[in-house]
C-alpha cells in the first residue's frame, strides 16, 4: 500500500506491503495525526475530516494490499 497526502509543498508518504493489522492501525494513526495538523492549518477541519474518516474506514475494511492510494486536498 502506498498512501500519499499532499498539501501545497508538504507531502507525507508511507509504503506498506502486507502488514499485520496492528501495524496498519499504528501507521494510520500516524497519518491521521499529520492529516489533522494540515486540516487545522487550512481551517477546513469538519469538511475534510469527514472525507478522511470515510477513507480510513474503507482502508480498515480492506484486508488485501492496496496499491497507489492518493488523497489530496480539493
PDB file with one MODEL, atoms N, CA, C and O in Angstrom:
MODEL        1
ATOM      1  N   UNK A   1       0.851  -1.172   0.000  1.00  0.00           N
ATOM      2  CA  UNK A   1       0.000   0.000   0.000  1.00  0.00           C
ATOM      3  C   UNK A   1       0.889   1.224   0.000  1.00  0.00           C
ATOM      4  O   UNK A   1       1.831   1.321   0.787  1.00  0.00           O
ATOM      5  N   UNK A   2       0.593   2.142  -0.870  1.00  0.00           N
ATOM      6  CA  UNK A   2       1.308   3.418  -0.835  1.00  0.00           C
ATOM      7  C   UNK A   2       0.264   4.505  -0.635  1.00  0.00           C
ATOM      8  O   UNK A   2      -0.674   4.631  -1.422  1.00  0.00           O
ATOM      9  N   UNK A   3       0.432   5.276   0.405  1.00  0.00           N
ATOM     10  CA  UNK A   3      -0.505   6.347   0.713  1.00  0.00           C
ATOM     11  C   UNK A   3       0.256   7.656   0.705  1.00  0.00           C
ATOM     12  O   UNK A   3       1.291   7.785   1.358  1.00  0.00           O
ATOM     13  N   UNK A   4      -0.256   8.628  -0.034  1.00  0.00           N
ATOM     14  CA  UNK A   4       0.407   9.931  -0.106  1.00  0.00           C
ATOM     15  C   UNK A   4      -0.599  11.021   0.225  1.00  0.00           C
ATOM     16  O   UNK A   4      -1.702  11.046  -0.322  1.00  0.00           O
ATOM     17  N   UNK A   5      -0.220  11.912   1.113  1.00  0.00           N
ATOM     18  CA  UNK A   5      -1.051  13.055   1.446  1.00  0.00           C
ATOM     19  C   UNK A   5      -0.283  14.301   1.053  1.00  0.00           C
ATOM     20  O   UNK A   5       0.876  14.474   1.428  1.00  0.00           O
ATOM     21  N   UNK A   6      -0.938  15.167   0.295  1.00  0.00           N
ATOM     22  CA  UNK A   6      -0.253  16.364  -0.175  1.00  0.00           C
ATOM     23  C   UNK A   6      -1.003  17.612   0.248  1.00  0.00           C
ATOM     24  O   UNK A   6      -2.234  17.640   0.249  1.00  0.00           O
ATOM     25  N   UNK A   7      -0.270  18.620   0.599  1.00  0.00           N
ATOM     26  CA  UNK A   7      -0.853  19.921   0.892  1.00  0.00           C
ATOM     27  C   UNK A   7       0.159  20.969   0.450  1.00  0.00           C
ATOM     28  O   UNK A   7       1.170  21.193   1.117  1.00  0.00           O
ATOM     29  N   UNK A   8      -0.122  21.604  -0.675  1.00  0.00           N
ATOM     30  CA  UNK A   8       0.828  22.541  -1.270  1.00  0.00           C
ATOM     31  C   UNK A   8       2.180  21.847  -1.442  1.00  0.00           C
ATOM     32  O   UNK A   8       2.295  20.911  -2.234  1.00  0.00           O
ATOM     33  N   UNK A   9       3.196  22.292  -0.716  1.00  0.00           N
ATOM     34  CA  UNK A   9       4.517  21.683  -0.902  1.00  0.00           C
ATOM     35  C   UNK A   9       4.784  20.556   0.093  1.00  0.00           C
ATOM     36  O   UNK A   9       5.825  19.901   0.034  1.00  0.00           O
ATOM     37  N   UNK A  10       3.826  20.331   1.018  1.00  0.00           N
ATOM     38  CA  UNK A  10       4.038  19.295   2.025  1.00  0.00           C
ATOM     39  C   UNK A  10       3.530  17.953   1.505  1.00  0.00           C
ATOM     40  O   UNK A  10       2.472  17.885   0.878  1.00  0.00           O
ATOM     41  N   UNK A  11       4.264  16.919   1.760  1.00  0.00           N
ATOM     42  CA  UNK A  11       3.814  15.591   1.370  1.00  0.00           C
ATOM     43  C   UNK A  11       4.253  14.582   2.419  1.00  0.00           C
ATOM     44  O   UNK A  11       5.400  14.588   2.865  1.00  0.00           O
ATOM     45  N   UNK A  12       3.328  13.721   2.803  1.00  0.00           N
ATOM     46  CA  UNK A  12       3.636  12.641   3.721  1.00  0.00           C
ATOM     47  C   UNK A  12       3.334  11.350   2.978  1.00  0.00           C
ATOM     48  O   UNK A  12       2.225  11.179   2.471  1.00  0.00           O
ATOM     49  N   UNK A  13       4.284  10.448   2.903  1.00  0.00           N
ATOM     50  CA  UNK A  13       4.004   9.196   2.223  1.00  0.00           C
ATOM     51  C   UNK A  13       4.477   8.021   3.057  1.00  0.00           C
ATOM     52  O   UNK A  13       5.408   8.138   3.854  1.00  0.00           O
ATOM     53  N   UNK A  14       3.833   6.906   2.864  1.00  0.00           N
ATOM     54  CA  UNK A  14       4.130   5.713   3.629  1.00  0.00           C
ATOM     55  C   UNK A  14       3.926   4.512   2.728  1.00  0.00           C
ATOM     56  O   UNK A  14       2.879   4.384   2.094  1.00  0.00           O
ATOM     57  N   UNK A  15       4.903   3.639   2.663  1.00  0.00           N
ATOM     58  CA  UNK A  15       4.795   2.432   1.857  1.00  0.00           C
ATOM     59  C   UNK A  15       4.620   1.233   2.772  1.00  0.00           C
ATOM     60  O   UNK A  15       5.414   1.022   3.688  1.00  0.00           O
ATOM     61  N   UNK A  16       3.583   0.451   2.523  1.00  0.00           N
ATOM     62  CA  UNK A  16       3.298  -0.718   3.344  1.00  0.00           C
ATOM     63  C   UNK A  16       3.029  -1.904   2.424  1.00  0.00           C
ATOM     64  O   UNK A  16       2.316  -1.766   1.430  1.00  0.00           O
ATOM     65  N   UNK A  17       3.583  -3.050   2.741  1.00  0.00           N
ATOM     66  CA  UNK A  17       3.293  -4.244   1.966  1.00  0.00           C
ATOM     67  C   UNK A  17       2.913  -5.377   2.905  1.00  0.00           C
ATOM     68  O   UNK A  17       3.737  -5.848   3.688  1.00  0.00           O
ATOM     69  N   UNK A  18       1.653  -5.814   2.821  1.00  0.00           N
ATOM     70  CA  UNK A  18       1.186  -6.951   3.611  1.00  0.00           C
ATOM     71  C   UNK A  18       1.606  -6.887   5.079  1.00  0.00           C
ATOM     72  O   UNK A  18       2.422  -7.689   5.533  1.00  0.00           O
ATOM     73  N   UNK A  19       1.050  -5.938   5.808  1.00  0.00           N
ATOM     74  CA  UNK A  19       1.427  -5.764   7.210  1.00  0.00           C
ATOM     75  C   UNK A  19       0.361  -6.345   8.129  1.00  0.00           C
ATOM     76  O   UNK A  19      -0.775  -6.570   7.712  1.00  0.00           O
ATOM     77  N   UNK A  20       0.733  -6.583   9.372  1.00  0.00           N
ATOM     78  CA  UNK A  20      -0.211  -7.036  10.387  1.00  0.00           C
ATOM     79  C   UNK A  20      -1.229  -5.919  10.633  1.00  0.00           C
ATOM     80  O   UNK A  20      -0.940  -4.743  10.414  1.00  0.00           O
ATOM     81  N   UNK A  21      -2.435  -6.309  11.097  1.00  0.00           N
ATOM     82  CA  UNK A  21      -3.469  -5.304  11.352  1.00  0.00           C
ATOM     83  C   UNK A  21      -3.018  -4.273  12.389  1.00  0.00           C
ATOM     84  O   UNK A  21      -3.320  -3.088  12.245  1.00  0.00           O
ATOM     85  N   UNK A  22      -2.304  -4.701  13.427  1.00  0.00           N
ATOM     86  CA  UNK A  22      -1.879  -3.742  14.451  1.00  0.00           C
ATOM     87  C   UNK A  22      -0.911  -2.714  13.883  1.00  0.00           C
ATOM     88  O   UNK A  22      -0.982  -1.534  14.225  1.00  0.00           O
ATOM     89  N   UNK A  23      -0.006  -3.161  13.016  1.00  0.00           N
ATOM     90  CA  UNK A  23       0.928  -2.225  12.391  1.00  0.00           C
ATOM     91  C   UNK A  23       0.178  -1.278  11.466  1.00  0.00           C
ATOM     92  O   UNK A  23       0.480  -0.085  11.420  1.00  0.00           O
ATOM     93  N   UNK A  24      -0.804  -1.802  10.725  1.00  0.00           N
ATOM     94  CA  UNK A  24      -1.596  -0.957   9.840  1.00  0.00           C
ATOM     95  C   UNK A  24      -2.311   0.130  10.650  1.00  0.00           C
ATOM     96  O   UNK A  24      -2.362   1.287  10.232  1.00  0.00           O
ATOM     97  N   UNK A  25      -2.856  -0.242  11.799  1.00  0.00           N
ATOM     98  CA  UNK A  25      -3.541   0.735  12.643  1.00  0.00           C
ATOM     99  C   UNK A  25      -2.579   1.800  13.155  1.00  0.00           C
ATOM    100  O   UNK A  25      -2.924   2.980  13.203  1.00  0.00           O
ATOM    101  N   UNK A  26      -1.370   1.386  13.536  1.00  0.00           N
ATOM    102  CA  UNK A  26      -0.380   2.361  14.005  1.00  0.00           C
ATOM    103  C   UNK A  26       0.004   3.321  12.882  1.00  0.00           C
ATOM    104  O   UNK A  26       0.151   4.522  13.106  1.00  0.00           O
ATOM    105  N   UNK A  27       0.164   2.789  11.685  1.00  0.00           N
ATOM    106  CA  UNK A  27       0.511   3.636  10.542  1.00  0.00           C
ATOM    107  C   UNK A  27      -0.611   4.614  10.240  1.00  0.00           C
ATOM    108  O   UNK A  27      -0.360   5.791   9.978  1.00  0.00           O
ATOM    109  N   UNK A  28      -1.854   4.131  10.277  1.00  0.00           N
ATOM    110  CA  UNK A  28      -2.986   5.011  10.011  1.00  0.00           C
ATOM    111  C   UNK A  28      -3.104   6.086  11.076  1.00  0.00           C
ATOM    112  O   UNK A  28      -3.432   7.234  10.777  1.00  0.00           O
ATOM    113  N   UNK A  29      -2.836   5.713  12.314  1.00  0.00           N
ATOM    114  CA  UNK A  29      -2.863   6.696  13.400  1.00  0.00           C
ATOM    115  C   UNK A  29      -1.837   7.801  13.154  1.00  0.00           C
ATOM    116  O   UNK A  29      -2.122   8.981  13.357  1.00  0.00           O
ATOM    117  N   UNK A  30      -0.645   7.408  12.716  1.00  0.00           N
ATOM    118  CA  UNK A  30       0.405   8.372  12.379  1.00  0.00           C
ATOM    119  C   UNK A  30      -0.066   9.314  11.270  1.00  0.00           C
ATOM    120  O   UNK A  30       0.125  10.527  11.344  1.00  0.00           O
ATOM    121  N   UNK A  31      -0.687   8.728  10.240  1.00  0.00           N
ATOM    122  CA  UNK A  31      -1.147   9.539   9.117  1.00  0.00           C
ATOM    123  C   UNK A  31      -2.293  10.460   9.521  1.00  0.00           C
ATOM    124  O   UNK A  31      -2.377  11.596   9.054  1.00  0.00           O
ATOM    125  N   UNK A  32      -3.178   9.968  10.393  1.00  0.00           N
ATOM    126  CA  UNK A  32      -4.296  10.793  10.853  1.00  0.00           C
ATOM    127  C   UNK A  32      -3.773  12.026  11.577  1.00  0.00           C
ATOM    128  O   UNK A  32      -4.261  13.132  11.344  1.00  0.00           O
ATOM    129  N   UNK A  33      -2.788  11.851  12.450  1.00  0.00           N
ATOM    130  CA  UNK A  33      -2.250  12.990  13.196  1.00  0.00           C
ATOM    131  C   UNK A  33      -1.687  14.044  12.245  1.00  0.00           C
ATOM    132  O   UNK A  33      -1.933  15.238  12.421  1.00  0.00           O
ATOM    133  N   UNK A  34      -0.938  13.606  11.245  1.00  0.00           N
ATOM    134  CA  UNK A  34      -0.374  14.563  10.293  1.00  0.00           C
ATOM    135  C   UNK A  34      -1.473  15.213   9.461  1.00  0.00           C
ATOM    136  O   UNK A  34      -1.437  16.414   9.191  1.00  0.00           O
ATOM    137  N   UNK A  35      -2.442  14.411   9.062  1.00  0.00           N
ATOM    138  CA  UNK A  35      -3.546  14.930   8.250  1.00  0.00           C
ATOM    139  C   UNK A  35      -4.333  15.988   9.026  1.00  0.00           C
ATOM    140  O   UNK A  35      -4.656  17.045   8.482  1.00  0.00           O
ATOM    141  N   UNK A  36      -4.636  15.711  10.272  1.00  0.00           N
ATOM    142  CA  UNK A  36      -5.409  16.664  11.067  1.00  0.00           C
ATOM    143  C   UNK A  36      -4.618  17.940  11.317  1.00  0.00           C
ATOM    144  O   UNK A  36      -5.203  19.021  11.390  1.00  0.00           O
ATOM    145  N   UNK A  37      -3.297  17.837  11.449  1.00  0.00           N
ATOM    146  CA  UNK A  37      -2.476  19.042  11.581  1.00  0.00           C
ATOM    147  C   UNK A  37      -2.595  19.920  10.336  1.00  0.00           C
ATOM    148  O   UNK A  37      -2.687  21.144  10.436  1.00  0.00           O
ATOM    149  N   UNK A  38      -2.593  19.290   9.174  1.00  0.00           N
ATOM    150  CA  UNK A  38      -2.741  20.033   7.922  1.00  0.00           C
ATOM    151  C   UNK A  38      -4.123  20.684   7.862  1.00  0.00           C
ATOM    152  O   UNK A  38      -4.262  21.831   7.439  1.00  0.00           O
ATOM    153  N   UNK A  39      -5.150  19.930   8.296  1.00  0.00           N
ATOM    154  CA  UNK A  39      -6.511  20.464   8.241  1.00  0.00           C
ATOM    155  C   UNK A  39      -6.669  21.697   9.122  1.00  0.00           C
ATOM    156  O   UNK A  39      -7.339  22.657   8.742  1.00  0.00           O
ATOM    157  N   UNK A  40      -6.060  21.668  10.280  1.00  0.00           N
ATOM    158  CA  UNK A  40      -6.145  22.813  11.178  1.00  0.00           C
ATOM    159  C   UNK A  40      -5.504  24.035  10.520  1.00  0.00           C
ATOM    160  O   UNK A  40      -6.018  25.148  10.631  1.00  0.00           O
ATOM    161  N   UNK A  41      -4.386  23.820   9.839  1.00  0.00           N
ATOM    162  CA  UNK A  41      -3.726  24.926   9.144  1.00  0.00           C
ATOM    163  C   UNK A  41      -4.631  25.513   8.062  1.00  0.00           C
ATOM    164  O   UNK A  41      -4.613  26.717   7.810  1.00  0.00           O
ATOM    165  N   UNK A  42      -5.417  24.655   7.433  1.00  0.00           N
ATOM    166  CA  UNK A  42      -6.257  25.109   6.330  1.00  0.00           C
ATOM    167  C   UNK A  42      -7.651  25.565   6.760  1.00  0.00           C
ATOM    168  O   UNK A  42      -8.430  26.044   5.937  1.00  0.00           O
ATOM    169  N   UNK A  43      -7.965  25.414   8.057  1.00  0.00           N
ATOM    170  CA  UNK A  43      -9.297  25.766   8.557  1.00  0.00           C
ATOM    171  C   UNK A  43     -10.426  25.072   7.797  1.00  0.00           C
ATOM    172  O   UNK A  43     -11.466  25.672   7.528  1.00  0.00           O
ATOM    173  N   UNK A  44     -10.208  23.800   7.453  1.00  0.00           N
ATOM    174  CA  UNK A  44     -11.242  23.030   6.763  1.00  0.00           C
ATOM    175  C   UNK A  44     -11.561  21.767   7.560  1.00  0.00           C
ATOM    176  O   UNK A  44     -11.905  20.739   6.976  1.00  0.00           O
ATOM    177  N   UNK A  45     -11.451  21.833   8.880  1.00  0.00           N
ATOM    178  CA  UNK A  45     -11.499  20.646   9.707  1.00  0.00           C
ATOM    179  C   UNK A  45     -12.725  19.766   9.477  1.00  0.00           C
ATOM    180  O   UNK A  45     -12.583  18.580   9.176  1.00  0.00           O
ATOM    181  N   UNK A  46     -13.911  20.323   9.613  1.00  0.00           N
ATOM    182  CA  UNK A  46     -15.111  19.478   9.561  1.00  0.00           C
ATOM    183  C   UNK A  46     -15.303  18.807   8.213  1.00  0.00           C
ATOM    184  O   UNK A  46     -15.490  17.592   8.140  1.00  0.00           O
ATOM    185  N   UNK A  47     -15.259  19.576   7.170  1.00  0.00           N
ATOM    186  CA  UNK A  47     -15.497  19.042   5.828  1.00  0.00           C
ATOM    187  C   UNK A  47     -14.451  17.989   5.463  1.00  0.00           C
ATOM    188  O   UNK A  47     -14.810  16.886   5.050  1.00  0.00           O
ATOM    189  N   UNK A  48     -13.175  18.309   5.609  1.00  0.00           N
ATOM    190  CA  UNK A  48     -12.113  17.394   5.222  1.00  0.00           C
ATOM    191  C   UNK A  48     -12.009  16.200   6.166  1.00  0.00           C
ATOM    192  O   UNK A  48     -11.710  15.090   5.726  1.00  0.00           O
ATOM    193  N   UNK A  49     -12.251  16.416   7.456  1.00  0.00           N
ATOM    194  CA  UNK A  49     -12.147  15.314   8.413  1.00  0.00           C
ATOM    195  C   UNK A  49     -13.191  14.246   8.093  1.00  0.00           C
ATOM    196  O   UNK A  49     -12.911  13.054   8.215  1.00  0.00           O
ATOM    197  N   UNK A  50     -14.389  14.662   7.687  1.00  0.00           N
ATOM    198  CA  UNK A  50     -15.423  13.697   7.326  1.00  0.00           C
ATOM    199  C   UNK A  50     -14.984  12.841   6.149  1.00  0.00           C
ATOM    200  O   UNK A  50     -15.142  11.621   6.166  1.00  0.00           O
ATOM    201  N   UNK A  51     -14.432  13.489   5.126  1.00  0.00           N
ATOM    202  CA  UNK A  51     -13.938  12.753   3.962  1.00  0.00           C
ATOM    203  C   UNK A  51     -12.834  11.788   4.372  1.00  0.00           C
ATOM    204  O   UNK A  51     -12.789  10.649   3.908  1.00  0.00           O
ATOM    205  N   UNK A  52     -11.933  12.257   5.256  1.00  0.00           N
ATOM    206  CA  UNK A  52     -10.796  11.438   5.644  1.00  0.00           C
ATOM    207  C   UNK A  52     -11.238  10.261   6.509  1.00  0.00           C
ATOM    208  O   UNK A  52     -10.678   9.171   6.393  1.00  0.00           O
ATOM    209  N   UNK A  53     -12.241  10.463   7.381  1.00  0.00           N
ATOM    210  CA  UNK A  53     -12.754   9.368   8.188  1.00  0.00           C
ATOM    211  C   UNK A  53     -13.343   8.278   7.310  1.00  0.00           C
ATOM    212  O   UNK A  53     -13.176   7.094   7.605  1.00  0.00           O
ATOM    213  N   UNK A  54     -14.025   8.651   6.242  1.00  0.00           N
ATOM    214  CA  UNK A  54     -14.549   7.656   5.306  1.00  0.00           C
ATOM    215  C   UNK A  54     -13.412   6.900   4.633  1.00  0.00           C
ATOM    216  O   UNK A  54     -13.503   5.692   4.417  1.00  0.00           O
ATOM    217  N   UNK A  55     -12.339   7.617   4.302  1.00  0.00           N
ATOM    218  CA  UNK A  55     -11.170   6.997   3.694  1.00  0.00           C
ATOM    219  C   UNK A  55     -10.545   5.979   4.644  1.00  0.00           C
ATOM    220  O   UNK A  55     -10.191   4.876   4.229  1.00  0.00           O
ATOM    221  N   UNK A  56     -10.407   6.348   5.922  1.00  0.00           N
ATOM    222  CA  UNK A  56      -9.827   5.437   6.911  1.00  0.00           C
ATOM    223  C   UNK A  56     -10.698   4.200   7.060  1.00  0.00           C
ATOM    224  O   UNK A  56     -10.191   3.079   7.099  1.00  0.00           O
ATOM    225  N   UNK A  57     -12.013   4.402   7.144  1.00  0.00           N
ATOM    226  CA  UNK A  57     -12.931   3.284   7.298  1.00  0.00           C
ATOM    227  C   UNK A  57     -12.788   2.306   6.131  1.00  0.00           C
ATOM    228  O   UNK A  57     -12.772   1.092   6.336  1.00  0.00           O
ATOM    229  N   UNK A  58     -12.683   2.830   4.914  1.00  0.00           N
ATOM    230  CA  UNK A  58     -12.551   1.963   3.745  1.00  0.00           C
ATOM    231  C   UNK A  58     -11.231   1.200   3.763  1.00  0.00           C
ATOM    232  O   UNK A  58     -11.174   0.054   3.317  1.00  0.00           O
ATOM    233  N   UNK A  59     -10.157   1.828   4.279  1.00  0.00           N
ATOM    234  CA  UNK A  59      -8.873   1.129   4.379  1.00  0.00           C
ATOM    235  C   UNK A  59      -8.957   0.015   5.407  1.00  0.00           C
ATOM    236  O   UNK A  59      -8.467  -1.089   5.169  1.00  0.00           O
ATOM    237  N   UNK A  60      -9.577   0.297   6.552  1.00  0.00           N
ATOM    238  CA  UNK A  60      -9.672  -0.712   7.604  1.00  0.00           C
ATOM    239  C   UNK A  60     -10.550  -1.891   7.183  1.00  0.00           C
ATOM    240  O   UNK A  60     -10.369  -3.004   7.675  1.00  0.00           O
ATOM    241  N   UNK A  61     -11.490  -1.655   6.284  1.00  0.00           N
ATOM    242  CA  UNK A  61     -12.361  -2.728   5.822  1.00  0.00           C
ATOM    243  C   UNK A  61     -11.695  -3.589   4.753  1.00  0.00           C
ATOM    244  O   UNK A  61     -12.233  -4.629   4.371  1.00  0.00           O
ATOM    245  N   UNK A  62     -10.541  -3.168   4.272  1.00  0.00           N
ATOM    246  CA  UNK A  62      -9.850  -3.889   3.203  1.00  0.00           C
ATOM    247  C   UNK A  62      -8.724  -4.710   3.792  1.00  0.00           C
ATOM    248  O   UNK A  62      -7.819  -4.168   4.427  1.00  0.00           O
ATOM    249  N   UNK A  63      -8.776  -6.028   3.582  1.00  0.00           N
ATOM    250  CA  UNK A  63      -7.743  -6.907   4.139  1.00  0.00           C
ATOM    251  C   UNK A  63      -6.620  -7.172   3.147  1.00  0.00           C
ATOM    252  O   UNK A  63      -5.573  -7.695   3.528  1.00  0.00           O
ATOM    253  N   UNK A  64      -6.818  -6.824   1.899  1.00  0.00           N
ATOM    254  CA  UNK A  64      -5.805  -7.083   0.887  1.00  0.00           C
ATOM    255  C   UNK A  64      -4.880  -5.879   0.741  1.00  0.00           C
ATOM    256  O   UNK A  64      -5.173  -4.794   1.242  1.00  0.00           O
ATOM    257  N   UNK A  65      -3.769  -6.082   0.053  1.00  0.00           N
ATOM    258  CA  UNK A  65      -2.835  -4.988  -0.194  1.00  0.00           C
ATOM    259  C   UNK A  65      -3.512  -3.958  -1.100  1.00  0.00           C
ATOM    260  O   UNK A  65      -4.161  -4.307  -2.086  1.00  0.00           O
ATOM    261  N   UNK A  66      -3.348  -2.709  -0.751  1.00  0.00           N
ATOM    262  CA  UNK A  66      -3.942  -1.633  -1.538  1.00  0.00           C
ATOM    263  C   UNK A  66      -2.815  -0.915  -2.264  1.00  0.00           C
ATOM    264  O   UNK A  66      -1.812  -0.559  -1.645  1.00  0.00           O
ATOM    265  N   UNK A  67      -2.960  -0.701  -3.538  1.00  0.00           N
ATOM    266  CA  UNK A  67      -1.891  -0.061  -4.299  1.00  0.00           C
ATOM    267  C   UNK A  67      -2.247   1.345  -4.742  1.00  0.00           C
ATOM    268  O   UNK A  67      -3.374   1.615  -5.157  1.00  0.00           O
ATOM    269  N   UNK A  68      -1.284   2.223  -4.651  1.00  0.00           N
ATOM    270  CA  UNK A  68      -1.372   3.575  -5.205  1.00  0.00           C
ATOM    271  C   UNK A  68      -2.564   4.383  -4.700  1.00  0.00           C
ATOM    272  O   UNK A  68      -3.284   4.990  -5.492  1.00  0.00           O
ATOM    273  N   UNK A  69      -2.773   4.391  -3.388  1.00  0.00           N
ATOM    274  CA  UNK A  69      -3.814   5.243  -2.830  1.00  0.00           C
ATOM    275  C   UNK A  69      -3.303   6.669  -2.761  1.00  0.00           C
ATOM    276  O   UNK A  69      -2.145   6.904  -2.418  1.00  0.00           O
ATOM    277  N   UNK A  70      -4.154   7.609  -3.083  1.00  0.00           N
ATOM    278  CA  UNK A  70      -3.727   9.001  -3.031  1.00  0.00           C
ATOM    279  C   UNK A  70      -4.897   9.868  -2.577  1.00  0.00           C
ATOM    280  O   UNK A  70      -5.997   9.779  -3.123  1.00  0.00           O
ATOM    281  N   UNK A  71      -4.648  10.702  -1.577  1.00  0.00           N
ATOM    282  CA  UNK A  71      -5.665  11.629  -1.079  1.00  0.00           C
ATOM    283  C   UNK A  71      -5.074  13.025  -1.144  1.00  0.00           C
ATOM    284  O   UNK A  71      -4.006  13.274  -0.587  1.00  0.00           O
ATOM    285  N   UNK A  72      -5.754  13.930  -1.816  1.00  0.00           N
ATOM    286  CA  UNK A  72      -5.243  15.298  -1.908  1.00  0.00           C
ATOM    287  C   UNK A  72      -6.322  16.281  -1.476  1.00  0.00           C
ATOM    288  O   UNK A  72      -7.514  15.984  -1.562  1.00  0.00           O
ATOM    289  N   UNK A  73      -5.909  17.424  -1.021  1.00  0.00           N
ATOM    290  CA  UNK A  73      -6.870  18.476  -0.659  1.00  0.00           C
ATOM    291  C   UNK A  73      -7.529  19.005  -1.920  1.00  0.00           C
ATOM    292  O   UNK A  73      -6.873  19.206  -2.942  1.00  0.00           O
ATOM    293  N   UNK A  74      -8.852  19.231  -1.835  1.00  0.00           N
ATOM    294  CA  UNK A  74      -9.553  19.762  -3.010  1.00  0.00           C
ATOM    295  C   UNK A  74      -9.962  21.199  -2.791  1.00  0.00           C
ATOM    296  O   UNK A  74     -10.563  21.812  -3.673  1.00  0.00           O
TER     297      UNK A  74
ENDMDL
END
